[in-house]
Amino acid sequence: MRFFFLFLFPSLHCSPVNSQTAINDSSQQSLTISAYGEFYYSYDFSRPFNSEKSNFVYSHKRHNEISANLIYVKANYKKQNYRANLGAMVGTYTEYNLASEPTWAQFIYEANAGMKLSQKYNLWLDIGIMPSHLGFESAVGGDCWNLTRSLLAEGSPYYEAGAKLSYTSKNEKLYASFLLLNGWQRIRKPTAISDLPSIGFQVQYKPKDRWILNYGNFIGSAQPDSLNALRHFHNVYIQYESPKKWGLILGFDLGIDKYNPTDYRLWYSPVVILRYKWTSCWSAAARLEYYFDKQGIIFPTLSPNGFQTFGASLNQDYKINNHIKFRLEYKYLQSKDAIFNNQNERNHSITSACIFSF
Protein backbone atom coordinates (compact mmCIF):
# COMPACT_ATOMS: atom_id res chain seq x y z
CA MET A 1 0.00 0.00 0.00
CA ARG A 2 1.13 3.53 -0.72
CA PHE A 3 1.26 4.64 2.89
CA PHE A 4 4.12 2.26 3.66
CA PHE A 5 6.56 4.41 1.70
CA LEU A 6 8.17 5.48 4.97
CA PHE A 7 9.96 2.21 5.42
CA LEU A 8 11.74 2.08 2.08
CA PHE A 9 15.03 3.03 3.74
CA PRO A 10 15.97 0.09 6.01
CA SER A 11 19.66 0.33 5.18
CA LEU A 12 20.09 3.88 6.48
CA HIS A 13 22.07 4.15 9.69
CA CYS A 14 21.16 6.45 12.55
CA SER A 15 23.85 9.12 12.79
CA PRO A 16 23.00 11.72 15.44
CA VAL A 17 24.41 15.21 15.13
CA ASN A 18 26.94 16.32 17.73
CA SER A 19 24.41 18.30 19.77
CA GLN A 20 27.00 19.61 22.22
CA THR A 21 28.87 21.38 19.43
CA ALA A 22 25.63 22.88 18.16
CA ILE A 23 24.81 24.20 21.63
CA ASN A 24 28.22 25.77 22.05
CA ASP A 25 28.00 27.46 18.66
CA SER A 26 24.51 28.85 19.24
CA SER A 27 25.41 30.18 22.68
CA GLN A 28 27.72 32.70 21.01
CA GLN A 29 24.91 34.13 18.90
CA SER A 30 21.95 36.27 19.87
CA LEU A 31 20.02 35.44 16.69
CA THR A 32 19.16 31.90 15.59
CA ILE A 33 17.09 30.68 12.65
CA SER A 34 15.22 27.35 12.68
CA ALA A 35 12.99 25.57 10.18
CA TYR A 36 10.53 22.70 10.39
CA GLY A 37 8.55 20.72 7.83
CA GLU A 38 6.13 17.83 8.27
CA PHE A 39 4.81 16.13 5.14
CA TYR A 40 2.20 13.38 5.46
CA TYR A 41 -0.01 10.92 3.66
CA SER A 42 -3.15 9.72 5.46
CA TYR A 43 -5.73 7.19 4.36
CA ASP A 44 -9.12 7.29 6.12
CA PHE A 45 -10.97 4.01 5.52
CA SER A 46 -14.31 5.83 5.65
CA ARG A 47 -13.16 7.43 2.37
CA PRO A 48 -14.67 10.93 2.87
CA PHE A 49 -16.05 12.30 -0.38
CA ASN A 50 -14.43 15.73 0.03
CA SER A 51 -11.00 14.33 1.05
CA GLU A 52 -11.39 15.85 4.53
CA LYS A 53 -11.45 13.83 7.73
CA SER A 54 -14.15 14.34 10.36
CA ASN A 55 -14.83 17.90 11.52
CA PHE A 56 -13.22 17.34 14.94
CA VAL A 57 -9.81 16.72 13.30
CA TYR A 58 -7.57 19.74 12.67
CA SER A 59 -4.13 18.19 12.23
CA HIS A 60 -3.30 15.75 9.39
CA LYS A 61 -6.72 16.59 8.01
CA ARG A 62 -6.45 15.59 4.35
CA HIS A 63 -7.38 12.10 3.13
CA ASN A 64 -5.61 10.16 0.37
CA GLU A 65 -3.20 12.86 -0.73
CA ILE A 66 0.34 13.92 0.08
CA SER A 67 0.13 17.17 2.05
CA ALA A 68 2.16 19.40 4.34
CA ASN A 69 0.74 19.52 7.85
CA LEU A 70 3.03 22.28 9.08
CA ILE A 71 5.99 24.13 7.59
CA TYR A 72 7.50 27.05 9.44
CA VAL A 73 10.58 29.24 9.55
CA LYS A 74 11.33 30.92 12.86
CA ALA A 75 13.79 33.53 14.07
CA ASN A 76 14.72 33.69 17.75
CA TYR A 77 16.57 36.66 19.26
CA LYS A 78 17.90 36.52 22.79
CA LYS A 79 20.05 38.76 24.94
CA GLN A 80 20.54 38.71 28.67
CA ASN A 81 17.43 40.78 29.42
CA TYR A 82 15.46 40.62 26.16
CA ARG A 83 14.08 37.96 23.83
CA ALA A 84 11.81 37.72 20.82
CA ASN A 85 10.36 35.11 18.44
CA LEU A 86 8.98 35.60 14.96
CA GLY A 87 7.82 32.74 12.77
CA ALA A 88 5.76 32.25 9.62
CA MET A 89 3.94 29.03 8.71
CA VAL A 90 1.87 27.28 6.04
CA GLY A 91 0.18 23.87 5.83
CA THR A 92 -3.11 22.12 6.39
CA TYR A 93 -2.79 22.72 10.15
CA THR A 94 -2.99 26.46 9.55
CA GLU A 95 -5.75 26.08 6.95
CA TYR A 96 -8.12 24.30 9.32
CA ASN A 97 -7.05 25.26 12.83
CA LEU A 98 -6.85 29.01 12.19
CA ALA A 99 -9.83 29.25 9.81
CA SER A 100 -11.67 31.60 12.18
CA GLU A 101 -8.77 34.06 12.37
CA PRO A 102 -8.29 37.01 9.96
CA THR A 103 -6.22 36.15 6.91
CA TRP A 104 -3.14 38.07 8.08
CA ALA A 105 -3.05 36.01 11.31
CA GLN A 106 -3.33 32.58 9.68
CA PHE A 107 0.32 32.57 8.66
CA ILE A 108 1.81 33.57 12.03
CA TYR A 109 3.47 30.73 13.90
CA GLU A 110 4.87 32.95 16.66
CA ALA A 111 5.22 36.71 17.12
CA ASN A 112 6.20 37.73 20.62
CA ALA A 113 8.73 39.75 22.56
CA GLY A 114 9.79 39.63 26.19
CA MET A 115 11.89 41.38 28.79
CA LYS A 116 13.43 40.21 32.05
CA LEU A 117 11.92 42.05 35.01
CA SER A 118 14.46 41.19 37.68
CA GLN A 119 18.24 40.84 37.87
CA LYS A 120 17.94 38.57 40.91
CA TYR A 121 15.12 36.26 39.77
CA ASN A 122 14.37 34.57 36.45
CA LEU A 123 11.17 36.58 35.97
CA TRP A 124 9.98 37.43 32.44
CA LEU A 125 7.14 39.30 30.77
CA ASP A 126 6.28 38.17 27.22
CA ILE A 127 3.62 39.70 24.97
CA GLY A 128 2.30 38.52 21.62
CA ILE A 129 1.26 35.30 19.87
CA MET A 130 2.61 32.20 21.58
CA PRO A 131 2.16 28.42 21.73
CA SER A 132 -0.56 27.38 24.18
CA HIS A 133 0.35 26.86 27.82
CA LEU A 134 -2.12 23.95 28.00
CA GLY A 135 -1.31 20.29 27.40
CA PHE A 136 1.67 18.13 26.51
CA GLU A 137 1.14 18.13 22.73
CA SER A 138 1.71 20.96 20.27
CA ALA A 139 1.23 21.67 16.58
CA VAL A 140 4.84 20.55 16.04
CA GLY A 141 4.45 16.83 15.45
CA GLY A 142 8.16 16.14 15.81
CA ASP A 143 7.92 17.12 19.49
CA CYS A 144 5.02 14.74 20.18
CA TRP A 145 5.27 11.02 20.97
CA ASN A 146 2.45 10.13 18.57
CA LEU A 147 2.21 11.03 14.90
CA THR A 148 -1.36 12.39 15.03
CA ARG A 149 -2.75 14.53 17.81
CA SER A 150 -4.96 13.15 20.57
CA LEU A 151 -8.63 14.11 20.91
CA LEU A 152 -7.57 15.92 24.08
CA ALA A 153 -5.18 18.11 22.08
CA GLU A 154 -7.63 18.71 19.22
CA GLY A 155 -10.20 19.90 21.79
CA SER A 156 -7.94 22.46 23.50
CA PRO A 157 -5.92 25.48 22.29
CA TYR A 158 -2.80 25.06 20.17
CA TYR A 159 -1.93 28.77 20.37
CA GLU A 160 -2.85 31.91 22.31
CA ALA A 161 -2.39 35.67 22.18
CA GLY A 162 -1.86 37.93 25.16
CA ALA A 163 0.64 38.65 27.91
CA LYS A 164 2.51 36.10 30.03
CA LEU A 165 4.36 36.64 33.30
CA SER A 166 6.62 33.65 34.02
CA TYR A 167 9.07 32.54 36.69
CA THR A 168 11.68 29.76 36.65
CA SER A 169 13.52 28.72 39.80
CA LYS A 170 17.32 28.73 39.90
CA ASN A 171 17.50 24.93 39.88
CA GLU A 172 14.93 24.90 37.02
CA LYS A 173 12.72 22.43 38.87
CA LEU A 174 9.80 24.88 39.16
CA TYR A 175 8.15 26.91 36.43
CA ALA A 176 5.04 29.05 36.89
CA SER A 177 3.22 31.51 34.67
CA PHE A 178 0.17 33.78 34.73
CA LEU A 179 -1.48 34.90 31.49
CA LEU A 180 -3.96 37.51 30.24
CA LEU A 181 -5.44 36.23 26.97
CA ASN A 182 -7.69 37.34 24.13
CA GLY A 183 -9.81 34.23 24.55
CA TRP A 184 -9.91 30.51 23.91
CA GLN A 185 -7.42 30.01 21.05
CA ARG A 186 -7.86 33.52 19.65
CA ILE A 187 -5.40 35.91 18.06
CA ARG A 188 -7.95 38.62 17.36
CA LYS A 189 -10.60 38.92 20.03
CA PRO A 190 -14.11 38.68 18.49
CA THR A 191 -16.48 41.54 19.29
CA ALA A 192 -19.09 39.05 20.52
CA ILE A 193 -16.84 38.01 23.41
CA SER A 194 -16.95 39.71 26.81
CA ASP A 195 -14.88 42.85 27.29
CA LEU A 196 -13.02 41.19 30.16
CA PRO A 197 -9.78 39.35 29.26
CA SER A 198 -9.45 35.64 29.84
CA ILE A 199 -6.84 34.40 32.28
CA GLY A 200 -4.63 31.36 32.47
CA PHE A 201 -2.21 29.80 34.92
CA GLN A 202 0.42 27.09 34.64
CA VAL A 203 2.71 25.46 37.17
CA GLN A 204 5.21 22.75 36.26
CA TYR A 205 7.38 20.92 38.76
CA LYS A 206 10.23 18.48 38.10
CA PRO A 207 10.79 16.64 41.41
CA LYS A 208 13.51 14.44 39.88
CA ASP A 209 15.24 14.05 36.58
CA ARG A 210 12.89 12.62 33.94
CA TRP A 211 9.70 13.46 35.89
CA ILE A 212 7.31 16.30 35.00
CA LEU A 213 4.20 17.23 36.98
CA ASN A 214 2.07 19.88 35.25
CA TYR A 215 -1.15 21.77 35.89
CA GLY A 216 -2.65 24.44 33.63
CA ASN A 217 -5.99 26.21 33.46
CA PHE A 218 -8.07 28.68 31.49
CA ILE A 219 -10.87 30.86 32.87
CA GLY A 220 -12.71 33.29 30.67
CA SER A 221 -14.85 33.83 27.63
CA ALA A 222 -15.42 30.92 25.29
CA GLN A 223 -15.97 31.27 21.55
CA PRO A 224 -19.02 33.19 20.29
CA ASP A 225 -20.76 30.02 19.09
CA SER A 226 -21.09 28.94 22.73
CA LEU A 227 -23.25 31.99 23.53
CA ASN A 228 -20.46 33.75 25.40
CA ALA A 229 -20.36 31.22 28.22
CA LEU A 230 -17.85 31.52 31.04
CA ARG A 231 -15.40 28.66 30.56
CA HIS A 232 -13.45 26.92 33.32
CA PHE A 233 -10.86 24.54 31.90
CA HIS A 234 -8.23 22.44 33.67
CA ASN A 235 -5.38 20.34 32.27
CA VAL A 236 -3.24 17.95 34.32
CA TYR A 237 -0.53 15.60 33.17
CA ILE A 238 2.36 13.53 34.50
CA GLN A 239 5.28 12.59 32.27
CA TYR A 240 8.09 10.15 32.97
CA GLU A 241 10.99 9.00 30.79
CA SER A 242 13.29 6.22 31.97
CA PRO A 243 17.05 6.58 31.41
CA LYS A 244 17.00 4.02 28.61
CA LYS A 245 13.81 2.82 26.94
CA TRP A 246 10.40 3.54 28.51
CA GLY A 247 8.28 6.67 28.67
CA LEU A 248 4.80 7.33 30.08
CA ILE A 249 2.31 10.22 29.90
CA LEU A 250 -0.91 10.34 31.92
CA GLY A 251 -3.14 13.29 31.00
CA PHE A 252 -6.59 14.56 31.92
CA ASP A 253 -8.66 17.53 30.71
CA LEU A 254 -11.79 18.84 32.42
CA GLY A 255 -13.91 21.71 31.13
CA ILE A 256 -17.11 23.38 32.30
CA ASP A 257 -19.07 26.07 30.46
CA LYS A 258 -21.40 28.18 32.58
CA TYR A 259 -24.27 29.75 30.62
CA ASN A 260 -26.31 30.98 33.57
CA PRO A 261 -26.44 30.32 37.34
CA THR A 262 -28.12 26.95 36.82
CA ASP A 263 -26.81 25.81 33.41
CA TYR A 264 -23.43 24.08 33.54
CA ARG A 265 -22.15 21.91 30.69
CA LEU A 266 -19.20 19.59 31.20
CA TRP A 267 -16.68 17.66 29.12
CA TYR A 268 -13.58 15.65 30.03
CA SER A 269 -10.86 13.52 28.46
CA PRO A 270 -8.34 11.05 29.96
CA VAL A 271 -5.37 9.82 27.92
CA VAL A 272 -2.52 7.35 28.44
CA ILE A 273 0.57 7.22 26.19
CA LEU A 274 3.32 4.63 26.46
CA ARG A 275 6.55 4.94 24.47
CA TYR A 276 9.33 2.41 24.00
CA LYS A 277 12.72 3.05 22.38
CA TRP A 278 14.01 -0.07 20.66
CA THR A 279 17.28 1.61 19.76
CA SER A 280 18.57 5.16 19.34
CA CYS A 281 16.92 5.10 15.89
CA TRP A 282 13.71 3.13 16.41
CA SER A 283 10.86 3.88 18.82
CA ALA A 284 7.17 3.04 19.16
CA ALA A 285 4.29 4.65 21.04
CA ALA A 286 0.77 3.48 21.92
CA ARG A 287 -2.09 5.74 22.99
CA LEU A 288 -5.44 5.03 24.64
CA GLU A 289 -7.90 7.88 25.07
CA TYR A 290 -11.51 8.75 25.73
CA TYR A 291 -13.43 11.98 25.13
CA PHE A 292 -16.77 12.74 26.80
CA ASP A 293 -18.65 15.71 25.37
CA LYS A 294 -22.28 14.61 25.46
CA GLN A 295 -23.67 18.11 24.93
CA GLY A 296 -21.33 18.95 22.05
CA ILE A 297 -19.58 21.91 23.63
CA ILE A 298 -16.20 21.28 21.98
CA PHE A 299 -17.16 18.76 19.29
CA PRO A 300 -20.77 19.36 18.18
CA THR A 301 -22.32 16.33 16.45
CA LEU A 302 -26.12 16.93 16.62
CA SER A 303 -26.45 13.25 17.56
CA PRO A 304 -28.40 11.81 20.54
CA ASN A 305 -25.31 10.96 22.63
CA GLY A 306 -23.09 13.78 21.43
CA PHE A 307 -19.35 13.13 21.24
CA GLN A 308 -18.49 10.12 23.41
CA THR A 309 -15.50 8.57 21.69
CA PHE A 310 -12.83 6.02 22.53
CA GLY A 311 -9.54 6.04 20.64
CA ALA A 312 -6.48 3.83 20.28
CA SER A 313 -3.39 4.35 18.15
CA LEU A 314 -0.01 2.76 17.57
CA ASN A 315 2.92 4.38 15.80
CA GLN A 316 6.44 3.37 14.78
CA ASP A 317 9.16 6.00 14.32
CA TYR A 318 12.52 5.80 12.57
CA LYS A 319 14.99 8.64 13.19
CA ILE A 320 17.84 8.90 10.70
CA ASN A 321 19.49 11.72 12.66
CA ASN A 322 18.50 14.79 14.64
CA HIS A 323 17.12 16.39 11.48
CA ILE A 324 15.06 13.69 9.72
CA LYS A 325 12.42 11.32 11.04
CA PHE A 326 9.96 8.92 9.41
CA ARG A 327 6.71 7.92 11.14
CA LEU A 328 3.82 5.51 10.58
CA GLU A 329 0.63 5.27 12.66
CA TYR A 330 -2.58 3.28 12.81
CA LYS A 331 -5.55 4.90 14.59
CA TYR A 332 -8.92 3.47 15.63
CA LEU A 333 -11.87 5.52 16.90
CA GLN A 334 -15.21 4.28 18.19
CA SER A 335 -18.16 6.47 19.19
CA LYS A 336 -21.63 5.87 20.61
CA ASP A 337 -23.26 7.45 17.57
CA ALA A 338 -22.55 7.30 13.84
CA ILE A 339 -20.58 10.56 13.78
CA PHE A 340 -17.88 9.66 11.26
CA ASN A 341 -17.87 10.47 7.56
CA ASN A 342 -19.23 7.09 6.52
CA GLN A 343 -22.14 7.39 8.97
CA ASN A 344 -20.61 4.66 11.08
CA GLU A 345 -19.72 4.33 14.75
CA ARG A 346 -16.16 3.23 13.94
CA ASN A 347 -13.29 4.81 12.09
CA HIS A 348 -9.91 3.46 10.96
CA SER A 349 -7.03 5.44 9.47
CA ILE A 350 -3.35 5.02 8.65
CA THR A 351 -1.04 8.01 8.50
CA SER A 352 2.60 8.30 7.48
CA ALA A 353 4.85 11.32 7.84
CA CYS A 354 8.32 12.57 7.02
CA ILE A 355 9.69 15.30 9.30
CA PHE A 356 12.59 17.66 8.64
CA SER A 357 13.93 20.08 11.25
CA PHE A 358 16.94 22.37 11.14
Secondary structure, DSSP 4 states (H G I P E B T S, - for coil): -GGGGGGS-TTPPP----HHHHHHHHHT-SEEEEEEEEEEEEEETT--TTSB--TT--SS-BSSSEEEEEEEEEEEEE-SSEEEEEEEEESHHHHHHTTTS-GGGTTEEEEEEEEE--SSSEEEEEEEEEE-SSSS--S-GGGSSSSSPPHHHHTS-SEEEEEEEEEE-TTS-EEEEEEEESSTT-SSPPTTS-SSPEEEEEEEE-SSTTEEEEEEEEEEE--GGGTTPEEEEEEEEEEEE-SSSEEEEEEEEEEEEEEETTEEEEEEEEEEEEEEESSSSEEEEEEEEEEEETT-SSS---STT-EEEEEEEEEEEEESSSSEEEEEEEEEEEESS--STTS-SEEEEEEEEEEEE-
